Amino acid sequence: MGDIVSSPPSDLDILIVGAGFSGIYQLHHYRKLGYSVHIFDAAEQLGGVWYWNCYPGARVDSEVPIYEFSLPELWKDWSWSERFPGWEEIRRYFAYVEEKLDVKKDISFGTRVVSAHWDSNEDRWIVTTDKGQVVKPRFLSLCMGFAAKPYTPNFKGLETFKGPCHHTAEWPQDGLDMKGKRVGVIGTGASGVQVIQEVGKEVSHLSVFQRTPNLALPMVQKKLTKEEQIAKKEEIYPAVYRRLRQTHLAFHYPNHPKNLFDATPEERLLHWEDTWGRGGFSYLVTNYADFGLDEKANKEVYAFWRKKTQARINDPKMKEILAPEVPPHYIGAKRSSLEQSYYEIYNLPHVTLTDTSAHPIEEITPTGIRTADGVHHELDVIVMATGFDGLTGGFTQIDIRGKDGSTVKEKWENGVWTNLGMTVAGFPNMFFTYGPQGPIAFCNGPTCCELQGDWVINCIKYMTDNGLSSIDATEEAQKEWRNIVMESSKKPLKARSWWIGSNIPGKPEEPLSYYGGNPAYFAYCEERAKNGYEGFTVLKKSATGQYEVYKPSITTKTSGKQRSGSGSSSSSSSLPEKDANGVSGRRASRAFSLFKGMLGGSLKVHA
């Protein structure tokens, strides 16, 4: 069980929902700024998704030191044991974070937020938990992550199965012994791949039910020593953290400058062999510049992947199900998983593979699964590796009501509308990170949480420093941002996945992340902040109780001259010159220009 803490004060400055990377990062900084702040989390311990991810084989797919906080007070004294840490080690890392930052005293674990209603009379949120607690924060920061709502398909007969049946995101905290059991795994996304390669050798029979092949990449896992990490911490680690904030995907891999067919066949082969051998996402992230834009180039990249993958599979039929001649989708257009021995598992005599695109699951029975080919698969355990209602599900499962009494769920019924992927019009003083219409599907998690967190922290500081009452995205800015997100997705090749909501029946299919890259995204967000939070209505309450629109003075240089707006000004609107790792807060004016140039021309609103 989580640590017992006293109830937070009713009138908080800031309430955070979620105690993962994003929530902890913001809590730490709000406390340093002197705010009263508290976190509610449904989990019993720190870690966000890494409290729930305890299924067999769960581990990160971003290598050390990318997947951790960039705060020097944390990375300087911490060392990992593996290049890609497993869930147990990640939990130890969050325990270490607690030792260093003492965050638990301001967290209520085992506490789920069920509603959040805006009170226009008080300019506060009224937040209620499943335990009946009610708090009234000025600002609400939703840090629930993109995978807060697991998805289980409505299989006929699911409730009749007599054995253990668990979604990978709802795995028993004390584990589940599957040795010598007949196990069925439904789904071959990231968690499915990890479960299959972990338990495949120890079960008596493994039945895998695959709808879409996972174009998985070799992880190339390796052990790390404390000494080799210490040697890099003085110079290399700070450079890595700075570099993450400069690259398109927040990985430190270099981008390839050439288009694929500008390279000779020999050059391509040698490059691919090199990046394949490095492991991780190197093969995709450092591939040729146009492979995610040009179909012919993409097919060449897939062909190399297929040749490498099929060489590891013995059975000809399985070769074609797992790595078919016709690509199941464009490679790189949905997230590939990293694997260690996934394909070798299918060479074992007790492993069977059912292609559910050809033979769908018809029914789950008390003793197994029946597929459309008439086969009844006898099972003792069923593992649901069926994914999430990604990006939006965490928000729509909470009764969040804005100024007009409408819920976020109602507002997003026919499509997502946000401003900057961090705010929603009509929901004042509410922010979110690592959610829809940010760069989420294309950004390393901790880096994105910190960069978006910095923007939210600075915004709240701006509000309090200037004695302002509320900040609310305008409908016009929200339309503009939705349009920018849609335009950014037009050129990249796409596939059906949670990236566009196609894994959830009835969910509108649309790009749920910004495709234009992290430098352009964060430059755009910072530009809005530097312009006095352009695209937002900021209100200030006068001494007589009347609300006035706050218009700060904005001084900019244009052709050597200066122009100023009207109203009060405050230096607190400016972003920090540098963070703890020396990253400029005023970076990316060039990226912003590239961003505008990328879109070009007039924009149409995507309704």
DOVEX-334693 format. One record per residue (C-alpha): residue number from 1; residue in three letters; x, y, z. Coordinates in steps of 0.1 Angstrom, whole numbers. Example, Ala and Ser with C-alpha at 12.3 -4.5 7.8 and 13.67 -1.06 7.14 Angstrom:
// residues 2
    nr   rest      c1      c2      c3
     1    ala     123     -45      78
     2    ser     137     -11      71
***
This chain:
// residues 607
    nr   rest      c1      c2      c3
     1    met       0       0       0
     2    gly      10      36      -5
     3    asp      22      59      23
     4    ile      -6      74      43
     5    val      -6     112      41
     6    ser     -28     138      57
     7    ser     -56     153      35
     8    pro     -45     183      14
     9    pro     -59     217      23
    10    ser     -92     225       6
    11    asp     -79     257     -10
    12    leu     -48     246     -29
    13    asp     -28     267     -53
    14    ile     -23     237     -76
    15    leu     -37     202     -78
    16    ile     -18     177     -99
    17    val     -34     144    -111
    18    gly      -8     117    -116
    19    ala      25     108     -99
    20    gly      46      98    -129
    21    phe      74     117    -145
    22    ser      52     147    -154
    23    gly      35     150    -120
    24    ile      67     146    -100
    25    tyr      85     171    -121
    26    gln      59     198    -117
    27    leu      54     191     -80
    28    his      91     195     -74
    29    his      92     229     -92
    30    tyr      60     242     -77
    31    arg      72     235     -42
    32    lys     105     254     -50
    33    leu      83     284     -60
    34    gly      64     283     -28
    35    tyr      30     271     -40
    36    ser       7     249     -20
    37    val       5     218     -42
    38    his      -7     183     -39
    39    ile     -10     152     -61
    40    phe     -38     126     -63
    41    asp     -30      93     -79
    42    ala     -50      61     -82
    43    ala     -19      40     -79
    44    glu      -4      29     -45
    45    gln      31      42     -52
    46    leu      52      65     -73
    47    gly      59      59    -110
    48    gly      27      66    -130
    49    val      25      39    -157
    50    trp      54      21    -140
    51    tyr      32      13    -110
    52    trp       8      -5    -133
    53    asn      34     -20    -157
    54    cys      45     -51    -138
    55    tyr      36     -78    -163
    56    pro      63    -103    -172
    57    gly      90     -87    -193
    58    ala      79     -51    -190
    59    arg     107     -27    -197
    60    val     114       7    -214
    61    asp     122      11    -251
    62    ser     143      42    -246
    63    glu     179      36    -236
    64    val     199      50    -207
    65    pro     202      79    -200
    66    ile     173      91    -221
    67    tyr     145      76    -200
    68    glu     150      95    -167
    69    phe     147     129    -152
    70    ser     172     154    -166
    71    leu     176     170    -131
    72    pro     213     169    -121
    73    glu     204     163     -85
    74    leu     189     130     -97
    75    trp     211     116    -124
    76    lys     245     125    -108
    77    asp     242      98     -81
    78    trp     221      72    -100
    79    ser     234      43    -122
    80    trp     214      18    -141
    81    ser     222     -19    -145
    82    glu     210     -23    -181
    83    arg     208      -3    -213
    84    phe     170      -8    -213
    85    pro     159     -11    -177
    86    gly     131     -34    -166
    87    trp     101     -25    -145
    88    glu     116     -36    -112
    89    glu     146     -13    -117
    90    ile     124      16    -128
    91    arg     105      12     -95
    92    arg     138      13     -76
    93    tyr     146      45     -95
    94    phe     113      61     -84
    95    ala     121      51     -48
    96    tyr     155      68     -53
    97    val     136      99     -66
    98    glu     116      99     -34
    99    glu     148      97     -13
   100    lys     162     128     -31
   101    leu     131     149     -36
   102    asp     108     138      -7
   103    val      77     141     -28
   104    lys      54     115     -11
   105    lys      45     139      17
   106    asp      25     159      -9
   107    ile       8     129     -26
   108    ser     -24     110     -18
   109    phe     -20      75     -33
   110    gly     -49      51     -39
   111    thr     -70      82     -47
   112    arg     -88      85     -80
   113    val    -102     118     -92
   114    val    -138     113    -104
   115    ser    -149     148    -112
   116    ala    -135     183    -117
   117    his    -160     212    -121
   118    trp    -150     249    -127
   119    asp    -165     274    -103
   120    ser    -167     308    -121
   121    asn    -177     326     -89
   122    glu    -145     315     -71
   123    asp    -122     311    -101
   124    arg    -113     276     -87
   125    trp    -118     240     -96
   126    ile    -140     218     -74
   127    val    -123     184     -75
   128    thr    -139     153     -60
   129    thr    -122     119     -54
   130    asp    -136      84     -52
   131    lys    -130      87     -14
   132    gly    -153     117     -11
   133    gln    -125     142      -7
   134    val    -132     177     -21
   135    val    -104     202     -29
   136    lys    -106     236     -46
   137    pro     -74     244     -64
   138    arg     -68     276     -84
   139    phe     -50     256    -111
   140    leu     -55     220    -122
   141    ser     -27     201    -139
   142    leu     -36     168    -154
   143    cys      -5     146    -157
   144    met     -22     112    -164
   145    gly      -1     103    -194
   146    phe     -13      89    -227
   147    ala     -21      54    -215
   148    ala     -44      60    -185
   149    lys     -73      40    -198
   150    pro     -67       3    -207
   151    tyr     -88     -11    -235
   152    thr    -103     -46    -236
   153    pro    -124     -56    -266
   154    asn    -159     -67    -259
   155    phe    -153    -104    -267
   156    lys    -183    -127    -265
   157    gly    -181    -149    -234
   158    leu    -152    -131    -218
   159    glu    -169    -132    -184
   160    thr    -173    -170    -186
   161    phe    -136    -178    -186
   162    lys    -127    -198    -155
   163    gly     -90    -191    -153
   164    pro     -70    -159    -146
   165    cys     -75    -132    -173
   166    his     -57     -99    -169
   167    his     -49     -69    -191
   168    thr     -12     -62    -190
   169    ala     -20     -27    -176
   170    glu     -40     -43    -147
   171    trp     -15     -70    -138
   172    pro     -16     -84    -103
   173    gln      10     -66     -82
   174    asp      22     -98     -66
   175    gly      26    -114    -100
   176    leu      11    -145    -116
   177    asp      28    -179    -119
   178    met      24    -192    -155
   179    lys      50    -219    -155
   180    gly      37    -251    -169
   181    lys       4    -235    -179
   182    arg     -14    -232    -212
   183    val     -13    -194    -219
   184    gly     -31    -173    -245
   185    val     -18    -139    -254
   186    ile     -42    -116    -273
   187    gly     -24     -88    -290
   188    thr      12     -83    -302
   189    gly      18     -47    -294
   190    ala      46     -36    -271
   191    ser      33     -55    -240
   192    gly      23     -85    -260
   193    val      58     -88    -275
   194    gln      74     -85    -241
   195    val      51    -110    -224
   196    ile      55    -135    -253
   197    gln      93    -135    -252
   198    glu      94    -136    -214
   199    val      70    -165    -207
   200    gly      73    -184    -240
   201    lys     100    -207    -227
   202    glu      84    -216    -194
   203    val      48    -223    -203
   204    ser      35    -257    -214
   205    his      18    -242    -244
   206    leu      16    -206    -257
   207    ser     -12    -195    -281
   208    val      -6    -161    -297
   209    phe     -35    -143    -313
   210    gln     -21    -116    -337
   211    arg     -42     -92    -357
   212    thr     -14     -70    -371
   213    pro      23     -80    -372
   214    asn      45     -60    -350
   215    leu      75     -47    -371
   216    ala      97     -52    -340
   217    leu     133     -41    -339
   218    pro     162     -57    -321
   219    met     168     -41    -287
   220    val     204     -52    -283
   221    gln     202     -52    -246
   222    lys     234     -51    -225
   223    lys     246     -48    -189
   224    leu     260     -15    -178
   225    thr     286      -9    -151
   226    lys     285      20    -126
   227    glu     320      30    -136
   228    glu     312      35    -173
   229    gln     282      57    -165
   230    ile     302      78    -140
   231    ala     328      84    -166
   232    lys     302     100    -189
   233    lys     284     121    -163
   234    glu     306     152    -162
   235    glu     304     160    -199
   236    ile     284     135    -219
   237    tyr     252     134    -198
   238    pro     245     171    -198
   239    ala     252     171    -236
   240    val     227     143    -241
   241    tyr     200     161    -221
   242    arg     206     193    -241
   243    arg     205     173    -274
   244    leu     172     157    -265
   245    arg     156     191    -265
   246    gln     170     199    -299
   247    thr     160     169    -320
   248    his     128     160    -338
   249    leu     119     130    -317
   250    ala     138     138    -285
   251    phe     163     110    -291
   252    his     200     117    -293
   253    tyr     204      97    -325
   254    pro     215     118    -355
   255    asn     191     124    -384
   256    his     202     112    -418
   257    pro     206     141    -442
   258    lys     201     121    -474
   259    asn     170     108    -491
   260    leu     170      71    -497
   261    phe     175      70    -535
   262    asp     202      96    -533
   263    ala     224      69    -517
   264    thr     238      40    -537
   265    pro     226       5    -529
   266    glu     259      -3    -513
   267    glu     257      28    -492
   268    arg     222      20    -480
   269    leu     231     -16    -471
   270    leu     261      -6    -451
   271    his     242      21    -433
   272    trp     213      -3    -425
   273    glu     236     -30    -412
   274    asp     253      -5    -389
   275    thr     222      10    -374
   276    trp     205     -25    -371
   277    gly     235     -37    -351
   278    arg     233      -7    -328
   279    gly     198     -18    -317
   280    gly     170       3    -302
   281    phe     153      27    -325
   282    ser     185      36    -343
   283    tyr     174      17    -374
   284    leu     143      39    -378
   285    val     154      72    -363
   286    thr     186      74    -383
   287    asn     172      61    -415
   288    tyr     170      81    -447
   289    ala     152     114    -445
   290    asp     123     105    -468
   291    phe     115      70    -457
   292    gly      85      82    -436
   293    leu      73     104    -465
   294    asp      79      83    -497
   295    glu      62      50    -503
   296    lys      89      35    -525
   297    ala     116      45    -499
   298    asn      95      30    -472
   299    lys      92      -3    -490
   300    glu     130      -6    -492
   301    val     133       0    -455
   302    tyr     106     -26    -449
   303    ala     123     -51    -472
   304    phe     155     -49    -452
   305    trp     136     -54    -420
   306    arg     117     -84    -434
   307    lys     149    -101    -446
   308    lys     165     -97    -412
   309    thr     134    -109    -394
   310    gln     125    -139    -416
   311    ala     161    -152    -412
   312    arg     152    -158    -375
   313    ile     120    -178    -381
   314    asn     120    -214    -391
   315    asp      85    -222    -401
   316    pro      76    -209    -436
   317    lys      39    -202    -427
   318    met      49    -183    -396
   319    lys      75    -163    -416
   320    glu      47    -149    -437
   321    ile      23    -142    -408
   322    leu      50    -124    -388
   323    ala      69    -107    -417
   324    pro      47    -109    -448
   325    glu      58    -100    -483
   326    val      32     -72    -485
   327    pro      38     -48    -456
   328    pro       9     -47    -431
   329    his      15     -10    -429
   330    tyr      42      15    -436
   331    ile      72       8    -414
   332    gly      76      36    -389
   333    ala      40      48    -393
   334    lys      31      32    -360
   335    arg      54      25    -331
   336    ser      76      -5    -335
   337    ser      84     -25    -304
   338    leu     119     -35    -293
   339    glu     125     -72    -287
   340    gln     152     -95    -275
   341    ser     141    -130    -285
   342    tyr     106    -125    -297
   343    tyr     109    -142    -331
   344    glu     129    -172    -318
   345    ile     100    -180    -295
   346    tyr      79    -190    -326
   347    asn     105    -217    -333
   348    leu      95    -236    -301
   349    pro      73    -266    -307
   350    his      47    -256    -280
   351    val      40    -222    -296
   352    thr      12    -216    -320
   353    leu       2    -184    -339
   354    thr     -33    -175    -351
   355    asp     -37    -147    -376
   356    thr     -69    -131    -363
   357    ser     -72    -109    -394
   358    ala     -80    -141    -412
   359    his     -95    -161    -383
   360    pro    -110    -137    -358
   361    ile    -118    -146    -322
   362    glu    -154    -157    -322
   363    glu    -158    -165    -285
   364    ile    -141    -169    -252
   365    thr    -153    -200    -235
   366    pro    -149    -212    -199
   367    thr    -118    -232    -210
   368    gly    -103    -212    -238
   369    ile    -107    -193    -270
   370    arg    -126    -203    -302
   371    thr    -115    -187    -335
   372    ala    -134    -185    -368
   373    asp    -114    -214    -383
   374    gly    -133    -237    -358
   375    val    -103    -243    -336
   376    his    -108    -242    -298
   377    his     -76    -232    -280
   378    glu     -76    -248    -246
   379    leu     -61    -223    -220
   380    asp     -55    -219    -183
   381    val     -45    -182    -185
   382    ile     -55    -154    -209
   383    val     -33    -123    -212
   384    met     -50     -92    -227
   385    ala     -23     -72    -245
   386    thr     -50     -51    -262
   387    gly     -37     -16    -256
   388    phe     -53      16    -245
   389    asp     -79      43    -253
   390    gly     -48      63    -260
   391    leu     -43     100    -253
   392    thr     -80     109    -248
   393    gly     -93      81    -226
   394    gly     -77      93    -194
   395    phe     -96     127    -198
   396    thr    -129     114    -210
   397    gln    -133      89    -181
   398    ile    -133     118    -156
   399    asp    -163     141    -153
   400    ile    -145     173    -162
   401    arg    -168     203    -166
   402    gly    -159     238    -178
   403    lys    -175     272    -178
   404    asp    -206     262    -196
   405    gly    -212     230    -177
   406    ser    -201     208    -207
   407    thr    -177     180    -202
   408    val    -144     174    -220
   409    lys    -160     141    -232
   410    glu    -188     161    -248
   411    lys    -165     186    -263
   412    trp    -144     159    -279
   413    glu    -172     136    -290
   414    asn    -166     144    -327
   415    gly    -129     152    -325
   416    val    -102     166    -302
   417    trp     -99     204    -298
   418    thr     -71     219    -278
   419    asn     -48     249    -278
   420    leu     -12     238    -280
   421    gly     -20     203    -268
   422    met     -19     216    -232
   423    thr     -52     235    -227
   424    val     -89     233    -238
   425    ala    -111     264    -245
   426    gly    -138     268    -219
   427    phe    -118     251    -192
   428    pro     -99     279    -175
   429    asn     -68     274    -154
   430    met     -66     237    -165
   431    phe     -35     223    -181
   432    phe     -24     189    -192
   433    thr       9     173    -203
   434    tyr      16     143    -225
   435    gly     -19     143    -239
   436    pro     -37     148    -272
   437    gln     -24     172    -299
   438    gly      11     175    -284
   439    pro      41     158    -300
   440    ile      34     127    -278
   441    ala      36      98    -302
   442    phe      69     113    -315
   443    cys      87     124    -284
   444    asn     106     106    -257
   445    gly      84     106    -226
   446    pro     104     122    -198
   447    thr     118     149    -222
   448    cys      83     158    -234
   449    cys      69     158    -198
   450    glu      97     182    -187
   451    leu      94     206    -217
   452    gln      56     208    -215
   453    gly      59     210    -177
   454    asp      82     240    -180
   455    trp      56     258    -202
   456    val      28     251    -177
   457    ile      50     261    -147
   458    asn      60     294    -163
   459    cys      24     301    -172
   460    ile      12     296    -137
   461    lys      40     317    -124
   462    tyr      31     345    -148
   463    met      -5     343    -136
   464    thr       4     346     -99
   465    asp      32     371    -103
   466    asn       7     395    -120
   467    gly     -22     388     -97
   468    leu     -43     374    -125
   469    ser     -75     354    -120
   470    ser     -79     330    -149
   471    ile     -64     320    -183
   472    asp     -85     303    -209
   473    ala     -77     293    -245
   474    thr     -98     311    -271
   475    glu    -119     292    -296
   476    glu    -100     309    -324
   477    ala     -66     297    -311
   478    gln     -80     263    -306
   479    lys     -92     261    -342
   480    glu     -59     273    -354
   481    trp     -40     247    -333
   482    arg     -62     219    -345
   483    asn     -56     230    -380
   484    ile     -18     230    -374
   485    val     -19     195    -360
   486    met     -39     183    -390
   487    glu     -17     200    -415
   488    ser      14     186    -399
   489    ser       1     151    -404
   490    lys      -6     154    -442
   491    lys      28     145    -455
   492    pro      40     116    -432
   493    leu      29      81    -441
   494    lys       3      68    -417
   495    ala     -12      36    -404
   496    arg     -42      25    -383
   497    ser     -32      26    -347
   498    trp     -38      44    -314
   499    trp     -19      73    -329
   500    ile     -51      81    -348
   501    gly     -76      65    -325
   502    ser     -84      37    -349
   503    asn     -80       9    -322
   504    ile    -111      20    -303
   505    pro    -146      13    -319
   506    gly    -166      45    -325
   507    lys    -137      68    -317
   508    pro    -131      95    -344
   509    glu    -101      86    -365
   510    glu     -78     116    -367
   511    pro     -42     125    -359
   512    leu     -39     127    -321
   513    ser      -3     140    -320
   514    tyr      15     169    -336
   515    tyr      38     155    -363
   516    gly      60     186    -369
   517    gly      88     178    -344
   518    asn      97     189    -310
   519    pro     118     221    -318
   520    ala      90     235    -339
   521    tyr      64     226    -314
   522    phe      81     241    -284
   523    ala      92     272    -304
   524    tyr      55     278    -313
   525    cys      44     274    -276
   526    glu      72     297    -264
   527    glu      63     323    -290
   528    arg      27     323    -277
   529    ala      40     328    -241
   530    lys      64     356    -251
   531    asn      36     374    -268
   532    gly      17     377    -236
   533    tyr       0     343    -239
   534    glu     -14     351    -273
   535    gly     -44     328    -281
   536    phe     -56     330    -245
   537    thr     -81     353    -226
   538    val     -64     363    -194
   539    leu     -87     379    -168
   540    lys     -78     401    -138
   541    lys    -102     409    -110
   542    ser    -104     446    -101
   543    ala    -108     460     -66
   544    thr    -145     464     -73
   545    gly    -149     427     -82
   546    gln    -151     433    -119
   547    tyr    -132     413    -144
   548    glu    -109     430    -169
   549    val     -90     415    -198
   550    tyr     -53     417    -190
   551    lys     -32     430    -219
   552    pro       5     431    -210
   553    ser      29     453    -229
   554    ile      48     433    -255
   555    thr      81     448    -267
   556    thr      95     434    -299
   557    lys     120     446    -324
   558    thr     107     450    -360
   559    ser     131     464    -387
   560    gly     152     480    -360
   561    lys     122     497    -343
   562    gln     103     489    -312
   563    arg      66     486    -307
   564    ser      47     482    -275
   565    gly      12     471    -266
   566    ser      -9     487    -239
   567    gly     -15     476    -204
   568    ser       8     464    -176
   569    ser      39     444    -182
   570    ser      59     419    -161
   571    ser      92     404    -167
   572    ser      79     371    -153
   573    ser      64     364    -187
   574    ser      99     356    -200
   575    leu     111     320    -200
   576    pro     142     310    -180
   577    glu     174     319    -198
   578    lys     188     284    -192
   579    asp     177     253    -173
   580    ala     199     232    -150
   581    asn     216     215    -179
   582    gly     224     248    -197
   583    val     195     246    -223
   584    ser     185     280    -235
   585    gly     149     290    -228
   586    arg     148     313    -257
   587    arg     159     288    -283
   588    ala     143     278    -315
   589    ser     135     311    -333
   590    arg     149     294    -363
   591    ala     127     263    -356
   592    phe      97     286    -353
   593    ser     105     301    -388
   594    leu     109     265    -401
   595    phe      76     256    -385
   596    lys      57     285    -402
   597    gly      74     277    -435
   598    met      65     240    -433
   599    leu      28     248    -431
   600    gly      29     276    -457
   601    gly       0     293    -473
   602    ser     -35     297    -460
   603    leu     -49     272    -435
   604    lys     -83     256    -435
   605    val    -101     247    -403
   606    his    -105     209    -399
   607    ala    -139     204    -382
***
